[in-house]
Structures are given as structure tokens and as C-alpha cells.
Amino acid sequence: MAVLGVQLVVTLLTATLMHRLAPHCSFARWLLCNGSLFRYKHPSEEELRALAGKQRPRGRKERWANGYSEEKPLSVPRDTPFQLETCPLTAVDALVLRFFLEYQWFVDFAVYSGGVYLFTEAYYYMLGPAKETNIAVFWCLLTIAFSIKVFLTVTRLYFSAEEGGERSVCLTFAFLFLLLAMLVQVVREETLELGLEPGLDSMTQNLEPLLKTQDWDWALPLVKLVIRVGLAAVGSMLGAFLTFPGLRLAQTHHDALTMSEDRPMLQLLLHTSFLSPLFVLWFWTKPIARDFLHQAPFGSTTVSLLSDSAFDSLRLWVLVALCLLRLAVTRPHLQAYLCLAKSRVEQLRREAGRIEAREIQRRVVRVYCYVTVVSLQYLTPLILTLNCTLLLKTLGGYSWGLGPVPSLSPTPSSARDGPVGPEEDEVQQTAALIAGALGSLLTPLFLRGVLAFLIWWIAACQLLSSLFGLYFHQHLAGS
């Protein structure tokens, strides 16, 4: 309590509210099950039997008289004119779905994490710079860790599939994104201002004295190489995670546009949300973003529209706004996915031959049973990007533009602010030394570079996978 003060109280209160209010008030449950989304119900076997003109054998004697002892599965013509009934998607229906509890807990945790971050930002803004530990950083880090866990859980489904086609797609895109991640890191800072090079220089500058004391100064270039290889590996993993969410996003985006032909404003929001990763990539392309706004051509002269600090603040605000925009169009995307059941039935009617009634029911139900996984695929990249943006602002030393910009000092900080007292035990001294060493290595410049790379890379993976998915669903899926 003495170390964190008010922030610790708010954290404990938030954890209590999250535990107590989950059964009664849940943003995740409201987003999915407030009644605005509807699902399709599969036709019953009796309905299909009546439309096919067949009568159900009444008993065992009648089945023996017809030449078989056991009832065969009902098969009907594929063009049977049955109708799919709709019903609202309710919480009672969703409770039986796979991963619904994981979806609800993860999304609600992200919401409470955002609330803690907002409180912490207001707390620091009113009281000014403080020496307290910013506990919102731990909430954001936990949310990022849970996002990776969700990605692993969903991706494991594709690797456990019997056919193995999804597994091959994931591995192919992982290898492709590994090559792209290595290529991105060699782009010069004058073109792509991710800040990796200044960040690595800042870290190695502080690491060099520590290595020289151990006669390990030869390992300094190796450290930079290991960090770059690690970032490439992380980029490959994120690319594999974001492959199928991007493919699914392309399909739901195309279907949502078709369903909202008479709503131009919604179509504009859908287009903007779909192209939001492109705006993220643009903001880190220095010649057409920072340089253009800093020295905008105006006739024969140039005009400075934004300073460097104002541009950094604008970039943060745009990232948050794009995440909120994608959240705002969640339901049109989910409804477009739920309408896949009707599309599959219409496609079935265009085929010739017969099909078992259970297969028809299975095709309709499968769409509904997968809706929580699709929700996780849609929301997890959004939550991951938003929390990386919040960490970029806090750990990178940026400002929202509402107050003074914190100054960055590339020099290593002292492990302790004062001399070590004789009353402190060895454990406290060791912890202080470790914290000081980490603080001198994980400099704001280094964290800026890593977090900017992650944000830019997530946007690049989403854009590439969704554009490929759009091309696939429009030109290849029907062929």
C-alpha cells in the first residue's frame, strides 16, 4: 500500500468488481447477446421428411415389412425448398458454445484494463509526474499476454484438424512473414521510422559498461543480432496467428457490405475500418507522414502543420480512434458471419443429387457454434493493438497532447536514488540493483522501437492477410 497507494486500491477494487459483476454485467455478453444479432435454426427432420414426401415408419413391424430392420438415415434432394427460421442470439444460447466463457472473460478483462489505464492517466495528469509505479502498465502487459494465449488457443484448432489444410496455410504464412519481418528491419529510419536503430543504440550504450566489467564487450554486436532475430521470430508468430483472422475479416467485410447496400454511412464505416491498418502503416512512413506534415508544400513555400511532438500525439489518438472504430462495427461483421448459414443452404440448393438430413442440420448449426471463435478472431487483434498503443504512450515517454511532453534521457539511470542503508537486507539491495539494471537497459527509446515495430507489424499482417482473403473469396473460392 505504501508503494502504490491509490493505484493499488483502484486495482483491488477493479479486480473485485470484475469478479462480482461478471454474472450480472458483462460487456462481452452484451456485445454478442443483446438481441441485435440473429442466428438461423436448422430445419427439423420431420419438416424435411414432409417436404421430401416421405412418411416415417411407425414401428418395428412396418420396418421389417419394408425389408430392413433398422431405420436408414433420412436423405432428401438437395433442392428441397425448406426455409430457415431465425431467432435472436441470447446469452442462454451462447452459454453452451465452445470458448464462450473464455471469450467473455478475455473481453471483460480488456475492458477493465482500459478502465484502470484511464484512471491512471487522469491520476497522473492531475497530480503531475510522480515516482509511483504505473500499475496500468502491468494491466496492459497482462492483456497482451492473454491476447497471445487466445491466439494460441484458436490457432491450435487449425493444427488439430484432421485434413491438415489449415495447418499448411499457417506454416506457409509464418515462413512468408518471417522473411518480411527480416526485410522490414533493414529498411532505413529515413523511410520507415520505427525507431529500432536508435532504440538498440540506446540499449547497447547502457549495456556496454556492464559488459566491459565482465570482459564481455565482444558480445555487444551479438546482443543486437539476437534482438533482431527475436523480433523476426515474434513477427513470424504474429503473422501465423493473424492469418485466419485476416481471411475471416475479408469474408465478413464483403458480406457486411452486401447486407448494408441501403446504408451508405455504415458502408463508409466498414470501408474505413477495413483499411485502418493502411492508415497505421502510413503514419510510420516518414516521407509521406511526418515530413509531409512538418513541411507541407504551400505554393512556393513550405508550411509546418504539426511539430514533432504534436505528430506523435496525433498518431496515438488516431491509433486509439481506429481501434474504437473497428469495435463499433463488430456486430455487422458478426451478423455477416451468422448469415453464412443461409448462404451455404442456397449454395446447397444449386447442387444436384441427394443429401442426408443430418448433414443439412450440421451445416447450419456449425456456423452458429463457431461464432465465439470468430468473435475472438475479430476482437483479439484489436485489443492487442490498443494495448500496445497504450504501452507505447506510457513506456515510450509520449504525451496525449494535453500536457507537457516528458523528457527522455538516454543516459543510464542510477540503480538507487540514495545510498544503501545498513538496515536494509540483502534481498532488498539485490532487487534494487536488478530494477536499476533493467531500467538502464529498457530505455524509453528502446521500448519505443519495440512497441512501434509490434504495432506496425500487426497492422501489416492484418492488411496483407485480409487483402489476400478478399481476393480469395471474390476470385478463387467460387472457381
N, C-alpha and C positions, 0 to 999 in steps of 0.2 A: 504494500500500500504506500509506503514511504517513497518507493522508487517511481511508481507510475501514477499514483494519486488518482485524479479524476478519471483518467483513461481506463484504469483498472476497474473502477466502479462501473463505468459505462460498458466495458467488456463483459463483466459478470452479469449485469442487467440484460444485455443483449442475448447472452447465452441462455439465461433463464427464460426470457420471452420466447426465444426460438424453440425451446423445449416445451413450454406450456401452451403456446398458441398454435403449434403445428396442427393439432387435430381440429382446431376451430377456425383458424385464419391462415390461409396459405396462398401466397401469390402464385406459386406454380400450379396449384389446383384450380385457382380462379382463371388463370391464363388458358388452361386446357379444358376445363369442365364447367364454365359459367353458363352454358346453354347456347352460346352463339355458334358453336361447331355442331354439325350433324354428321352422323355416320349412316351407312347403308346396312340393312339387315338382310341376311341371306334368306332365300325362299325355303319354305319347309318342304319336306319330302312329299307330303300329301298334296301340296299345291302343284309340284312338278309332276306328280303321278296323274293328277286330274287334267293338267294341260296336255300331257302326253297321251291321254285317252286310255290309261291302264287302270285296272282295279287291283287292289291289294288282296291277295289270297286270305280268306278268313280264318282258316285253321290248318292243322297238320294234315287232316284227311284230304282237303282240297289240294294241298301242295303235293301229296302223294299221287293224287289222281292226275295231276298235270305232268307227272314224270320226274319230279325232283323232290328230295326230302328237305332241303334247306333253301331258304329264300335267297335268290341271287340279288346282287346289288342292282338297284334301280338305275337304268340308263335311259336317257331321253335324247331327242335330237338337239343338236347344238343351237338351232334357231328357234327353240321353244320360246314363245312370247310371254315370258314371265316378267313381272315388274318388281323392282327393288323398292322396298319401303324404307323410309328414313326415320330417324329418331335422334333427339339431342344427345350429345355426348355428356354424360353425367359422371359425378365422382363415384357413384356406386358401380357404374360400368367399368370405370378406369381402374378401380382397386384390384381387379383380377388380372390386369395386364402385366406382362413381364416388364421389369425395370421401372414401374410406375413409382414405387417408393423411393428408388434411387434418384429418379428424376425430380420428385417433389423435394427431397432433402437437399439435393445439389442446388437447385434453383433458389430455394428459400435461403440457403446459406449464402449464396451470392448476393441476394437482396439485403440480408442483414449485414454482410460485409460492406456493402456500399453505404448502408446507413452509418456504420461505425466510421467509415472514411469521411463522410460528410460532416459528422460531428467533430472529428479530429481536425479537419481543415478549418471549421468555424472556430474551434477552440484555439488553434494556433494563430488564426487571423485576429482574434480579439485580444489575446494576451501577448502577441508578438512572438519572436523567436524564443524558444525555450530549450532547456537542456534535457528535458524529459525524453524518454524513449518513445518514439512514434509507434504506438501499438497498432495503428491501422496498417502499417507495413506487414505485420505478421498475419493479419486477416487477409490481405491481398495475396501474400505468399501461400497461405493455406488454400485460398480459392484457386490459384493457379495449379497447385498440387492436385486438388480434387478434379480440376479440368483434365489434367493428364490421366488421372485414374479413370475418368469417364471415357476418354478416348481409347484407353487400353481395353476397357470392358467391351465397348462397342466393336472395336476392331477385332477382338478375339472371336466374335461371332462369324466374321468372314473367314478367319483361319480355321475354324472348326466346321465349316461347311463341307458336305460330302463331295460336291462337284469339284471344288478347288479353283474355279474360275476367279472368284473374288480374291483369293489368296495371290494368284498370279498378278492380278491388277495392282494390288497393294505393293507387292515386291517390285514390280516394274516402275511404278511411280516413285517408290522410295529410292531406287537407283537413279532415276532421272533427276529427282530433286537433290540428291547428293551431289551430282555433277553441277547443277545450277547453283547450289549453295557455295561450292568452292569457287565458281566463276564470279559470283557476286562479291566475294571478299577481296578479289584482286582489282575491282573497279576503283578508280581513284576517287579521293574525297571531293575533288572539284566537280565531279559528276554526280556521285551518289554519296550524300553527306550523312552516312550512318554514324560516323564518329568512332568507328572501330580502331582506326590507326591512332588518333590522339588518345583514346582510352587505353590501348595497350601500351603506348609510350608512357602514360601517366602511371600505370601499374608497375611497369618494369623499372621506372625511375625510382619508385619507392622500394621495389623488391631488390634492387641491385646492392644497397648497403647490407641487407640481411644475408644475401648470398656470398658477398665478399668476406664477411666474418667467418663463414664456414668453408672458404676456398671453393665455392661452387659457382663462381661467376661465369664459368663456361656453360652453365645450364640456362643462362638467360635467354638466348635465342630459341632454345628448346621449349621454354615455357610459352613463348608466343606461338610457336608452332602447335603445341598441344592445345592451346586455347582455340586456335583457328580450326584445327581438326575437330575439336569437340563441338564447336558451333556448327560445322558442316554436318556432323552426325546428328545433332539436335534438329537441324533443318531437314535432314532426310526423314527423321522420325515424324516430325510435324507434317511433312508432306504426305507421308503414308497415312497419317491419321486424318488429314483433311481431304483425301482423295474422294471417298464416297460421300461425305457431307457436301462437297462441291458438286458432284454428279447429281445428288438428290436435289440440291438447291436449284440447279438448272432445270430439272424436270418440274418442280413445283412452281418455279418462276414462270415458265412457259404456260403451264396450266392456269396459274392465277391470272395471268394477263388475258387468257381466253375467257375466263369466267367473269372478268371485270371490264368487258368491252364497253358497257354503258356507263362506266365510272372513270372518266379521264383523270380525275385527281388521284384516285387510287393507283391507276396505271403509272402516273408520274412518280409516285412514291415507290412503287415496285421497281421501276427502272433505276431510280436513284439509289435504292437500297442494293440492287444487284450490281451496280457499278461503283459502289462505295469503296471496294478495295483499290480501284483505279485512282480514286482521289488520294488515298493513303500513299500509294506509290508516287504520285505526283508531288506530294508535299515534301518528300525526301530527295527529289531530283533537283539539285541545286540550280542549274542554269535556267530552268523554267518555273521555279518556285521562289526560292529565297532571292536569287539575283534579280529575277524579273520584278518582284515586288519591292526590292530595295532600290533598284534603279530602273523604274518603269519608263519606257520611252514616251515622251510627250512633245510631239513636234520635233524640233531640232535639239531639244534638251532632254534631260532625264530628271525624273521626279522620284523622290524616296517616299513610297506609300507606307511602308512599315519598317520600323527598326528591327534589329536582330532579336531583341527580347520580345517585342510585340509579335513578331512572326512565330517565335517559339510558343508563345501563349496561344496564338490563333491556331496553331497546329494541334495543341492539346484540346482546345474547345471543339475543333472540327472532328477529331477522333471520337470524343465523347458523344457528339451530336450524331455521328454516323452509326455508332453502336445503338443509341436510343431509337434512331430511325429504323434500323433493322429489327429491333424489338417491337416497334409499333406495327410492323407488317407481319408479325408472326402468325396471326390467325389466318389471313388469306393464304399463306403458304401451307399451313396445316390443313385447311379446308380443301385446297387443291390436291393435297395428297390423299385425303379421305375420299375424294371423288374418283380416285383411280379405280375403285371397285366398280363403279358404273362403266368406266371406260373399258375395263377388262371384260365385262359382260357383253358390251356392244361389240368388242372385237371377237368374242366367242361366237356371237350370232352370225358373223360373216364367214365362219368356217363351216365345212361340210362334215357329215358323219354324226356319230352319237358320242355322248359323254356321260359318265356316272353322275348321279345327283350329288353324291358326296364331294366330288371334285368341284362342282359349281359352288357348293356351300363353302368349300375350303378356299377357293379363290376370293370369295367376298370377305370371309372372316379374316383371312391373312392380312389384308390391308389394315383393318381396324386393330388387330393385335400388335401391329408393328408401329403404331402411331407414337408411342412413348419413345421408341428408339429414334424415330425421325425428329421428334422434338429435341432430344438430346443432341442429335447431329446438327440441328439448326442453331440451338442456343449456346452450345459449348464453345464454338469459335468466337461468338460474340462476347461471352463472359471472359474468355481468355484474353482477347484483345483489350477489353475495357480495363481489366485489372493490370495488364502490362502497361497501359497508358497511365493509370494512377500511380503505379510504381515509378514510371519514368518521370513524372512530375515531382514526386517526393524524393526519391533517391538520386535523381539527376540534377536536383537543385534548380528546377524550373519554377515558374510562377504562373498563376492563372491570370495575371494581368490586373489583379485587384489590389495589389500591394507591391512593395519593393521586391526586386529580384534578389534572392540570396546570392552572395558572392561565393565563387569557387576558388579554393586554394589548392594548387597541385602539389604543394609540399606535404610531406608526411606529417601526420598528426602525432602528438605525443601519446604514449600509451596511457599515461595518467596525467591529470591536471596538477597534481601536487605530490609531495614526497610521500613515500610509503611509511605509515606509522608503525611503530613496533607492536602495537596491539593487534594489527591485522594478521590473520593467519596465512599460511602458505597457499591455501586454496584460493582465497580472495586475490592474492597477488598474482597467482598464475592466471586466473580468469581475467584480471585486468590487463595482463600482458597479452593474452590471446586476443582480447577485444581490441586492444590498441593496434596489434599487428594486422588484424583483419580490417580495421578502419583505415589503416595506411595503405593497404593493398586494394581493397574495394573502394576506390575513389569515385567521386561523382562522375568524373569524365569516363572512367571505365564502365560504370553502370549505365551511363547514357548510351555508350556504344552498344553494349549487350542488349539492353531493352529496346533501343531503336531498331537494331537488327531483327529482334524477335517480332516486333510489331510489323515492320516492313515485310518480313518473310512470311508471316501468317497471311497478310493481305495478298502477297504474290501467289502463294499456294492456293488460296481461295479463288483468285481471279483465273489462274490457269486451269484449275480443275473444273470450275463452273463453266468457263468458255468451252472447254473440251466436252463437257456434259451437254451443253446447249447444241453444239454441232452434232454430237452423237444422237441425241433424241430427235433432232429435226431431219437428219440426213441418213443416219446409219441404222437406227432402231427399226424403222419400218421396212428396210430393204431385205 
